[in-house]
């Protein structure tokens, strides 16, 4: 099973593709020094398998290592992800 996580800056999203099928997406907008995650979506047949968590974790790792942006969790899922990962709260305020 080919599992590919990617950042697509032209589309302003992070993606998870499994066996060539787009499985999960985290959309964002950048404004000033903030990156606002506006929507997380997982294909219905893939829900409950941790797919959204994979793409959000990948996105937060990328934001942390590649930028100095602070994260604004406008999407409920990203907000919940931060509740479950309090050790990553520094991304919210840097």
Kinemage of the C-alpha trace (Angstrom):
@kinemage 1
@onewidth
@group {chain A} dominant
@subgroup {mainchain}
@vectorlist {calphas} color= white
{ca unk a 1} P 0.000 0.000 0.000
{ca unk a 2} L 1.600 3.273 -1.183
{ca unk a 3} L 1.124 5.910 1.522
{ca unk a 4} L 2.190 9.426 0.398
{ca unk a 5} L 2.020 12.586 2.507
{ca unk a 6} L 2.620 15.810 0.590
{ca unk a 7} L 2.495 19.577 0.824
{ca unk a 8} L 0.846 21.222 -2.187
{ca unk a 9} L 1.569 24.939 -1.667
{ca unk a 10} L -0.069 26.028 -4.934
{ca unk a 11} L -3.327 24.414 -3.754
{ca unk a 12} L -2.734 25.583 -0.151
{ca unk a 13} L -3.156 22.114 1.299
{ca unk a 14} L -1.491 19.089 2.800
{ca unk a 15} L -2.593 15.706 1.486
{ca unk a 16} L -2.492 11.991 2.184
{ca unk a 17} L -2.734 9.747 -0.863
{ca unk a 18} L -3.066 5.992 -0.516
{ca unk a 19} L -2.566 3.813 -3.585
{ca unk a 20} L -3.013 6.860 -5.800
{ca unk a 21} L -6.311 7.893 -4.171
{ca unk a 22} L -6.609 11.221 -2.382
{ca unk a 23} L -7.598 10.114 1.115
{ca unk a 24} L -7.280 13.089 3.479
{ca unk a 25} L -6.692 16.828 3.112
{ca unk a 26} L -5.866 19.741 5.424
{ca unk a 27} L -6.545 23.092 3.725
{ca unk a 28} L -4.967 26.344 4.877
{ca unk a 29} L -4.614 30.064 4.222
{ca unk a 30} L -1.591 32.224 5.061
{ca unk a 31} L -2.030 35.784 6.283
{ca unk a 32} L 0.935 37.697 7.635
{ca unk a 33} L 2.729 35.532 10.177
{ca unk a 34} L -0.161 33.074 10.585
{ca unk a 35} L -1.232 29.896 8.834
{ca unk a 36} L -4.913 29.203 9.370
{ca unk a 37} L -6.056 25.620 8.912
{ca unk a 38} L -9.570 26.042 7.570
{ca unk a 39} L -10.729 22.518 6.765
{ca unk a 40} L -9.741 18.909 7.258
{ca unk a 41} L -11.448 16.257 5.167
{ca unk a 42} L -11.169 12.473 4.982
{ca unk a 43} L -12.895 10.297 2.390
{ca unk a 44} L -15.867 8.615 4.106
{ca unk a 45} L -14.615 5.034 3.608
{ca unk a 46} L -11.313 5.990 5.291
{ca unk a 47} L -12.781 7.698 8.372
{ca unk a 48} L -11.979 6.271 11.777
{ca unk a 49} L -8.557 5.020 10.677
{ca unk a 50} L -6.479 7.994 11.839
{ca unk a 51} L -6.018 9.415 8.340
{ca unk a 52} L -6.828 13.034 9.300
{ca unk a 53} L -4.433 12.759 12.228
{ca unk a 54} L -1.676 11.611 9.877
{ca unk a 55} L -2.094 14.557 7.526
{ca unk a 56} L -2.415 17.102 10.358
{ca unk a 57} L 0.667 15.742 12.130
{ca unk a 58} L 2.591 15.933 8.847
{ca unk a 59} L 1.375 19.508 8.314
{ca unk a 60} L 2.358 20.620 11.829
{ca unk a 61} L 5.785 19.006 11.463
{ca unk a 62} L 6.281 20.844 8.173
{ca unk a 63} L 5.102 24.199 9.546
{ca unk a 64} L 7.397 23.798 12.559
{ca unk a 65} L 10.513 22.844 10.600
{ca unk a 66} L 10.042 24.951 7.461
{ca unk a 67} L 8.474 28.213 8.643
{ca unk a 68} L 8.176 30.664 11.518
{ca unk a 69} L 4.400 30.906 11.084
{ca unk a 70} L 2.021 30.538 14.003
{ca unk a 71} L -0.876 28.137 13.569
{ca unk a 72} L -4.494 29.277 13.821
{ca unk a 73} L -6.762 26.203 14.129
{ca unk a 74} L -9.960 27.443 12.453
{ca unk a 75} L -11.027 23.862 11.693
{ca unk a 76} L -12.519 21.960 14.648
{ca unk a 77} L -10.363 18.914 13.897
{ca unk a 78} L -7.096 20.867 14.036
{ca unk a 79} L -8.256 22.462 17.296
{ca unk a 80} L -8.970 19.000 18.707
{ca unk a 81} L -5.573 17.790 17.475
{ca unk a 82} L -3.900 20.531 19.532
{ca unk a 83} L -6.010 19.565 22.568
{ca unk a 84} L -4.663 16.019 22.183
{ca unk a 85} L -1.065 17.217 21.580
{ca unk a 86} L -0.455 19.956 24.171
{ca unk a 87} L 3.304 19.561 23.687
{ca unk a 88} L 2.852 21.201 20.264
{ca unk a 89} L 1.055 24.311 21.627
{ca unk a 90} L 4.146 26.416 20.888
{ca unk a 91} L 3.062 26.406 17.242
{ca unk a 92} L -0.004 28.411 18.231
{ca unk a 93} L 1.911 31.334 19.703
{ca unk a 94} L 5.324 31.601 18.119
